[in-house]
Amino acid sequence: MANICEVCNKGMISGFNVSHSHLKTKRAWKPNIQRVRALVNGEVKRVNVCTRCLRSGKVQRAI
């Protein structure tokens, strides 16, 4: 599954783990993406949506 929200285009960001001795290793932060059934233009579709969009009501879930 793609790690990108189809509503807000939130995706993976990268950075560093920083140890106590200040050694740096690459790491990634991934958004919490859920595959849900939602109403899109009056029809039910499966979309990949982040939990922030689900919680804020930007997506109307289908029953």
BELKA-V208125 format. One record per pair of residues at least 24 apart in sequence whose ideal C-beta (glycine too) atoms are under 7 Angstrom apart, sorted by the first residue. I is the first residue (numbers start at 1). J is the second residue. If there is no record, write none. Layout:
BEGIN
i->{I I}
j->{J J}
END
This chain:
BEGIN
i->{1 1 1 2 3 3 3 4 5 5 5 5 5 5 6 6 6 7 7 7 7 8 8 10 36 37 37 38}
j->{33 35 48 48 30 31 33 48 31 33 48 49 50 53 47 48 49 49 53 58 59 50 53 50 61 61 62 62}
END
